[in-house]
Amino acid sequence: TVSLQHGAHRSGNRTDADMERWRSHRLGQFIHWGLYAIPGGEWNGKVYNGAAEWIRSWKEMPHEAYDNLYKQFNPAGYNPQQWARQAKDMGARYMIITTKHHDGFCLWPSKYSKYTVASTPWKKDIIGPMVEAYNKEGIDVVLYFSIIDWNHPDWRTSLKTKEDTVAYGRFKVFVKNQLKELLTKYPTVKGFWFDGTWDESWKTDGAFSDELEQYLQSLHPGLIIGSRLRADEKGARHFDSNGRLMGDYEQGWERKLPEKIEDVHHNDWEGVMTIPENQWGYHARWTGHIKTANELIEMLARSASLGGNFVINFGPKADGTYRAEEQQLAAQIGQWMKTNGAAIYGGGYAGLEKQDWGYYIRKGNTDTVYMVVCNIPVSGYLRVKIPPQQSLQSATGLESGQPIPTTQTGRNEYLLQLENKKYDAPVVIQLEVKKGKERGEFEKART
Ligand SMILES: COc1ccc([C@@H]2N[C@@H](C)[C@@H](O)[C@H]2O)cc1
């Protein structure tokens, strides 16, 4: 190992109450909302094929045109109470909101910038009412903050000259001021979700990002900050030069999910997912594959089964309303969560050998292990293998409440018989798996 001043300062997961709460949420909502929703991926009759929130970088979108969009920001349909209600109905336990994306436009009236809602026809703070409405629904709020700031004259991708270094020094003070401002204005927020930290200018100052993380924790003990904020003094990101995770959870799973527990090494982690293939901000024309509720539910089950949170992204329109597809998906997912949320909330890695039918999720450290069946077997039988020294005590349909006919077929193997009917969503079975040699009821039948 190399000796590091600014690498990971902790090994193993945080065990404090704030982290336990974050870890138990399992389902979150991401919201990307900003000026990019005004063009919505189109400009002068041309369609931008990249991610809508990156339209300013498109050669067909003159910077001057983009940088004047704020004069049109006036979301008459913005209703944070409605947004929070919709998130509650979906079953989201936390929400991540873009306070400032790469374009540098602030959804709160920052006193450190002119490029904020205060300069728009809307004038009013967007973030405050949103935090209040979500908290009122019992949903925690995490603030997305982009270090990259295309609007700020002192932002730099890399530091080539003395002037660059002086300017970027001013920029880092600006970043620190805005973050303190956000924590002061919105003290109930639970964390920051940093983005835009891949530039040389940021990566080469591991000391600053380390001090910034500690500064924020000192202002707001218990704050949850992912691995994307920092680089160590050798420029290593997410994992320091000794391979140890920085921050409070692995924040690298964006539009992709781990396959097995070795991919996440039992660390806390979070996956963030778009509904279309690659759009975070509102794009008027979704193309490619649009994920269905069942696909998103399966991703949620996979994430919980591997000890991670799953955050589904929504991109409200410029007028502050949601597109129909997003409203429908939120409702469908909420429908499933109403019946099956017990298998997800507070769930984690079960330690059972994964089978083809779907995912095991253990409720905390209890004997309760849920099976989220996503692939209905043609045979009608679900194979369950219990680790040695443990035994299956019972198997019950979560929604039906009925026992599942179970046969022991080997030392620690069982076949559960699935009712022969049409399934239009993943179905959940609740197992009680006892540790220790105590023989389960199924085993008595054998001897
Ligand atoms: C491939 O480069 C990027 C850069 C930024 C992103 C941003 N992270 C997501 C959470 C969105 O905010 C997207 O704009 C995605 C891909």
The ligand as a MOL file (V3000), in Angstrom:
LIG
                    3D

  0  0  0     0  0            999 V3000
M  V30 BEGIN CTAB
M  V30 COUNTS 16 17 0 0 0
M  V30 BEGIN ATOM
M  V30 1 C -20.3600 10.5180 -19.9170 0
M  V30 2 O -20.2760 11.7430 -19.2800 0
M  V30 3 C -21.2870 12.0920 -18.4400 0
M  V30 4 C -21.1620 13.2940 -17.7650 0
M  V30 5 C -22.1430 13.7070 -16.9070 0
M  V30 6 C -23.2630 12.9420 -16.6730 0
M  V30 7 C -24.2880 13.4510 -15.7270 0
M  V30 8 N -24.4710 12.5290 -14.5920 0
M  V30 9 C -25.8740 12.1820 -14.5150 0
M  V30 10 C -26.3410 11.9130 -13.1170 0
M  V30 11 C -26.5630 13.3740 -15.1700 0
M  V30 12 O -26.5560 14.5300 -14.3260 0
M  V30 13 C -25.6450 13.5730 -16.3630 0
M  V30 14 O -25.8250 14.8260 -16.9910 0
M  V30 15 C -23.4100 11.7330 -17.3340 0
M  V30 16 C -22.4210 11.3020 -18.2330 0
M  V30 END ATOM
M  V30 BEGIN BOND
M  V30 1 1 1 2
M  V30 2 1 2 3
M  V30 3 1 3 4
M  V30 4 2 3 16
M  V30 5 2 4 5
M  V30 6 1 5 6
M  V30 7 1 6 7
M  V30 8 2 6 15
M  V30 9 1 7 8
M  V30 10 1 7 13
M  V30 11 1 8 9
M  V30 12 1 9 10
M  V30 13 1 9 11
M  V30 14 1 11 12
M  V30 15 1 11 13
M  V30 16 1 13 14
M  V30 17 1 15 16
M  V30 END BOND
M  V30 END CTAB
M  END
